[in-house]
Amino acid sequence: MTNKLRLFMLAILLVQGSKIFSQDKNFYIFLCLSQSNMEGNAKFQPQDTTVNRFRVMEAVNCEALAREMGKWYTAVPPLCRCQTGLTPADYFGRKMVAGLPKNIRIGIINVAVGGCKIELFDKGNYQAMLLQFPNG
């Protein structure tokens, strides 16, 4: 199964479980679903790795960073996959943390599939889009 397909399947599972209520009212979780721009390409600098109350749920296994799919980690770039760079989600999360009360934590789940059509993230069209993936 390709990494892109795994990312997409994780996104679908998250959408299907969207009727579940958070157990921690001070932990705000955001889905970052998109194409190549959300994957991240920019090189990160030391100031980009300073984190406070910002977490990321890993969407794929990443042995190089000792991260496992489906687990929460401190949101230090790369946030999408092992070999990606800074993403809009990096700035979004840090800006949210800076503007919210100190008891609030931010979590993101970044599922980006570069080169796909945006319909891959559409509840009504994703099944037809999946047929275009090999091994899918």
Backbone as CSV, one residue per row, in Angstrom:
resi,resn,N_x,N_y,N_z,CA_x,CA_y,CA_z,C_x,C_y,C_z
1,MET,0.849,-1.170,0.000,0.000,0.000,0.000,0.899,1.239,0.000
2,THR,0.610,2.197,-0.853,1.445,3.389,-0.957,1.200,4.319,0.218
3,ASN,2.185,5.182,0.497,2.042,6.160,1.578,0.879,7.108,1.317
4,LYS,0.689,7.481,0.064,-0.410,8.391,-0.261,-1.754,7.739,0.057
5,LEU,-1.882,6.471,-0.250,-3.120,5.766,0.040,-3.317,5.651,1.553
6,ARG,-2.252,5.366,2.279,-2.349,5.290,3.746,-2.796,6.615,4.330
7,LEU,-2.215,7.717,3.827,-2.617,9.045,4.300,-4.102,9.278,4.061
8,PHE,-4.537,8.913,2.874,-5.931,9.133,2.544,-6.846,8.291,3.428
9,MET,-6.466,7.047,3.657,-7.295,6.174,4.490,-7.379,6.708,5.922
10,LEU,-6.280,7.262,6.439,-6.303,7.864,7.766,-7.267,9.051,7.794
11,ALA,-7.220,9.862,6.743,-8.130,11.010,6.669,-9.587,10.562,6.681
12,ILE,-9.893,9.508,5.940,-11.265,8.998,5.894,-11.690,8.501,7.274
13,LEU,-10.811,7.777,7.945,-11.136,7.298,9.293,-11.412,8.458,10.236
14,LEU,-10.632,9.516,10.113,-10.837,10.678,10.973,-12.183,11.338,10.689
15,VAL,-12.540,11.433,9.403,-13.822,12.036,9.039,-14.973,11.152,9.517
16,GLN,-14.843,9.850,9.366,-15.896,8.932,9.794,-16.116,9.014,11.300
17,GLY,-15.070,9.260,12.046,-15.183,9.330,13.504,-15.439,10.731,14.018
18,SER,-15.863,11.639,13.145,-16.009,13.038,13.540,-17.141,13.284,14.528
19,LYS,-17.999,12.301,14.785,-19.088,12.480,15.735,-18.639,12.183,17.174
20,ILE,-17.378,11.808,17.339,-16.834,11.551,18.665,-16.483,12.890,19.300
21,PHE,-16.790,13.050,20.566,-16.524,14.298,21.253,-15.194,14.231,21.982
22,SER,-14.508,15.342,22.013,-13.213,15.427,22.668,-13.355,15.210,24.166
23,GLN,-12.397,14.514,24.735,-12.372,14.303,26.177,-11.640,15.436,26.880
24,ASP,-10.870,16.220,26.150,-10.098,17.315,26.728,-10.510,18.612,26.055
25,LYS,-11.297,19.396,26.749,-11.813,20.639,26.173,-10.727,21.697,25.978
26,ASN,-9.538,21.454,26.509,-8.424,22.388,26.354,-7.433,21.946,25.271
27,PHE,-7.796,20.929,24.510,-6.947,20.454,23.418,-7.730,20.597,22.120
28,TYR,-7.375,21.600,21.331,-8.059,21.876,20.070,-7.323,21.136,18.954
29,ILE,-8.052,20.324,18.202,-7.448,19.528,17.136,-7.976,20.005,15.786
30,PHE,-7.049,20.208,14.855,-7.386,20.683,13.517,-6.878,19.694,12.472
31,LEU,-7.702,19.422,11.464,-7.284,18.605,10.329,-6.699,19.519,9.263
32,CYS,-5.543,19.189,8.769,-4.890,19.941,7.706,-4.847,19.025,6.490
33,LEU,-5.849,19.136,5.637,-5.989,18.267,4.465,-5.745,19.098,3.220
34,SER,-4.862,18.626,2.357,-4.609,19.388,1.145,-3.699,18.611,0.200
35,GLN,-3.115,19.363,-0.713,-2.246,18.790,-1.730,-0.790,19.123,-1.416
36,SER,0.012,19.384,-2.424,1.462,19.531,-2.239,1.866,20.695,-1.330
37,ASN,1.152,21.807,-1.358,1.551,22.928,-0.497,1.516,22.554,0.974
38,MET,0.561,21.729,1.369,0.451,21.328,2.773,1.506,20.287,3.142
39,GLU,2.097,19.626,2.141,3.172,18.676,2.425,4.391,19.390,2.999
40,GLY,4.655,20.567,2.512,5.778,21.355,3.010,7.037,21.139,2.221
41,ASN,7.665,22.238,1.846,8.874,22.173,1.050,9.959,23.082,1.620
42,ALA,9.575,24.107,2.338,10.544,25.089,2.845,11.451,24.467,3.899
43,LYS,12.716,24.883,3.876,13.669,24.411,4.888,13.342,25.078,6.215
44,PHE,13.448,24.306,7.289,13.177,24.901,8.590,14.478,25.290,9.276
45,GLN,14.377,26.302,10.115,15.494,26.869,10.853,15.317,26.557,12.344
46,PRO,16.352,26.771,13.150,16.233,26.482,14.588,15.026,27.149,15.251
47,GLN,14.689,28.378,14.863,13.541,29.056,15.484,12.219,28.357,15.157
48,ASP,12.190,27.552,14.103,10.978,26.828,13.730,10.766,25.580,14.584
49,THR,11.763,25.217,15.365,11.662,24.001,16.169,11.361,24.284,17.631
50,THR,11.153,25.557,17.972,10.770,25.927,19.331,9.267,25.721,19.458
51,VAL,8.868,24.842,20.361,7.468,24.456,20.445,6.942,24.659,21.862
52,ASN,5.692,25.076,21.934,5.044,25.247,23.218,3.554,24.939,23.039
53,ARG,3.088,23.866,23.631,1.673,23.469,23.595,1.180,23.127,22.191
54,PHE,2.043,22.705,21.311,1.692,22.409,19.921,2.093,20.964,19.635
55,ARG,1.119,20.151,19.182,1.326,18.716,18.943,0.903,18.351,17.522
56,VAL,1.433,17.240,17.033,1.068,16.715,15.718,0.807,15.218,15.859
57,MET,-0.262,14.748,15.214,-0.489,13.313,15.131,0.143,12.845,13.825
58,GLU,1.031,11.878,13.941,1.739,11.376,12.762,0.762,10.593,11.873
59,ALA,0.742,10.937,10.578,-0.175,10.291,9.633,0.432,9.053,8.976
60,VAL,1.744,8.933,9.008,2.439,7.759,8.475,3.593,7.413,9.410
61,ASN,4.059,6.191,9.351,5.232,5.811,10.140,6.461,6.531,9.597
62,CYS,7.312,6.980,10.498,8.537,7.671,10.114,9.667,7.198,11.019
63,GLU,10.347,6.163,10.586,11.426,5.591,11.393,12.547,6.589,11.631
64,ALA,12.861,7.420,10.640,13.961,8.379,10.773,13.734,9.370,11.910
65,LEU,12.474,9.643,12.220,12.149,10.575,13.312,11.620,9.846,14.544
66,ALA,11.635,8.520,14.500,11.105,7.686,15.591,9.650,8.042,15.892
67,ARG,8.874,8.225,14.817,7.449,8.529,14.953,6.627,7.394,14.375
68,GLU,5.497,7.144,15.015,4.608,6.066,14.612,3.239,6.635,14.237
69,MET,2.674,6.131,13.148,1.377,6.588,12.671,0.324,6.492,13.778
70,GLY,-0.476,7.550,13.909,-1.576,7.558,14.864,-1.213,7.993,16.272
71,LYS,0.037,8.376,16.508,0.457,8.815,17.842,0.789,10.305,17.825
72,TRP,0.598,10.950,18.971,0.867,12.376,19.120,2.334,12.613,19.465
73,TYR,2.887,13.681,18.868,4.271,14.079,19.115,4.341,15.594,19.228
74,THR,5.420,16.074,19.828,5.679,17.509,19.821,5.789,17.955,18.372
75,ALA,5.161,19.063,18.049,5.074,19.519,16.652,6.355,20.219,16.211
76,VAL,7.374,19.419,15.970,8.642,19.908,15.434,8.709,19.464,13.974
77,PRO,9.029,20.372,13.041,9.054,19.979,11.643,10.071,18.887,11.377
78,PRO,9.775,18.051,10.387,8.650,18.098,9.454,7.374,17.519,10.064
79,LEU,6.245,18.146,9.741,4.957,17.722,10.296,4.182,16.783,9.384
80,CYS,4.543,16.706,8.110,3.768,15.866,7.190,4.363,14.470,7.067
81,ARG,5.567,14.374,6.585,6.274,13.096,6.439,7.747,13.335,6.710
82,CYS,8.512,12.263,6.762,9.940,12.325,7.132,10.756,13.321,6.311
83,GLN,10.520,13.377,5.024,11.391,14.164,4.142,10.767,15.476,3.678
84,THR,9.727,15.930,4.345,9.097,17.191,3.933,9.693,18.338,4.741
85,GLY,9.224,19.546,4.462,9.746,20.725,5.150,8.657,21.447,5.915
86,LEU,8.841,22.756,6.057,7.841,23.578,6.743,6.555,23.603,5.943
87,THR,5.449,23.597,6.646,4.136,23.622,6.009,3.345,24.810,6.527
88,PRO,2.242,25.166,5.875,1.367,26.185,6.448,0.878,25.781,7.848
89,ALA,0.774,24.483,8.107,0.320,24.000,9.416,1.298,24.375,10.525
90,ASP,2.606,24.447,10.218,3.595,24.880,11.210,3.254,26.281,11.719
91,TYR,3.036,27.186,10.781,2.752,28.575,11.150,1.379,28.697,11.799
92,PHE,0.417,27.966,11.275,-0.937,27.980,11.838,-0.909,27.581,13.312
93,GLY,-0.282,26.468,13.618,-0.244,25.971,14.993,0.461,26.916,15.934
94,ARG,1.583,27.454,15.506,2.328,28.372,16.364,1.561,29.675,16.591
95,LYS,0.889,30.151,15.571,0.082,31.379,15.703,-1.095,31.137,16.639
96,MET,-1.737,29.979,16.520,-2.856,29.650,17.406,-2.401,29.599,18.856
97,VAL,-1.303,28.910,19.116,-0.777,28.795,20.485,-0.465,30.178,21.045
98,ALA,0.134,31.030,20.232,0.514,32.369,20.693,-0.702,33.221,21.050
99,GLY,-1.825,32.991,20.377,-2.999,33.829,20.585,-4.039,33.284,21.545
100,LEU,-3.824,32.098,22.075,-4.815,31.476,22.959,-4.321,31.446,24.404
101,PRO,-5.236,31.298,25.345,-4.831,31.208,26.752,-3.840,30.065,26.985
102,LYS,-3.034,30.199,28.004,-1.945,29.243,28.288,-2.434,27.828,28.596
103,ASN,-3.699,27.660,28.950,-4.208,26.318,29.259,-4.660,25.556,28.007
104,ILE,-4.667,26.216,26.859,-5.118,25.596,25.605,-3.913,25.050,24.842
105,ARG,-4.042,23.803,24.378,-3.035,23.165,23.518,-3.626,22.984,22.133
106,ILE,-2.767,23.000,21.143,-3.189,22.847,19.747,-2.612,21.546,19.203
107,GLY,-3.441,20.783,18.502,-2.994,19.579,17.825,-3.417,19.635,16.374
108,ILE,-2.534,19.182,15.501,-2.901,19.105,14.085,-2.695,17.683,13.586
109,ILE,-3.479,17.339,12.593,-3.315,16.085,11.871,-3.151,16.501,10.417
110,ASN,-1.924,16.364,9.912,-1.590,16.833,8.575,-1.645,15.658,7.600
111,VAL,-2.639,15.687,6.723,-2.768,14.660,5.687,-2.724,15.379,4.345
112,ALA,-1.556,15.354,3.725,-1.361,16.023,2.444,-0.914,14.990,1.412
113,VAL,-1.498,15.073,0.225,-1.163,14.141,-0.842,-0.836,14.974,-2.088
114,GLY,0.442,15.208,-2.278,0.882,15.998,-3.425,0.526,15.330,-4.737
115,GLY,0.070,16.130,-5.683,-0.234,15.609,-7.013,-1.623,15.026,-7.163
116,CYS,-2.377,14.956,-6.080,-3.732,14.403,-6.197,-4.711,15.512,-6.572
117,LYS,-5.857,15.098,-7.033,-6.936,16.053,-7.262,-7.598,16.326,-5.921
118,ILE,-8.103,17.515,-5.748,-8.708,17.898,-4.468,-9.938,17.037,-4.161
119,GLU,-10.528,16.430,-5.185,-11.684,15.551,-4.977,-11.347,14.345,-4.101
120,LEU,-10.064,14.047,-3.940,-9.652,12.947,-3.071,-10.125,13.190,-1.642
121,PHE,-10.307,14.440,-1.267,-10.730,14.784,0.085,-12.231,15.059,0.177
122,ASP,-12.956,14.809,-0.897,-14.403,15.038,-0.941,-15.130,13.737,-0.589
123,LYS,-15.972,13.809,0.425,-16.690,12.628,0.914,-17.484,11.931,-0.192
124,GLY,-17.991,12.692,-1.137,-18.795,12.112,-2.209,-17.992,11.578,-3.385
125,ASN,-16.725,11.947,-3.491,-15.924,11.569,-4.655,-14.700,10.717,-4.351
126,TYR,-14.354,10.542,-3.099,-13.079,9.895,-2.780,-12.981,8.463,-3.300
127,GLN,-14.093,7.721,-3.338,-14.013,6.333,-3.786,-13.597,6.238,-5.245
128,ALA,-14.121,7.091,-6.089,-13.735,7.106,-7.500,-12.274,7.521,-7.648
129,MET,-11.824,8.445,-6.811,-10.435,8.890,-6.862,-9.484,7.779,-6.443
130,LEU,-9.872,6.971,-5.465,-9.014,5.889,-4.985,-8.718,4.860,-6.068
131,LEU,-9.634,4.692,-7.002,-9.427,3.732,-8.080,-8.233,4.106,-8.961
132,GLN,-7.809,5.365,-8.902,-6.695,5.828,-9.704,-5.343,5.481,-9.088
133,PHE,-5.343,5.046,-7.801,-4.092,4.710,-7.129,-3.732,3.252,-7.388
134,PRO,-2.461,2.976,-7.674,-2.058,1.576,-7.788,-2.156,0.915,-6.422
135,ASN,-2.393,-0.372,-6.394,-2.541,-1.137,-5.136,-3.736,-0.668,-4.342
136,GLY,-4.620,0.127,-4.934,-5.706,0.704,-4.174,-6.945,-0.078,-4.238
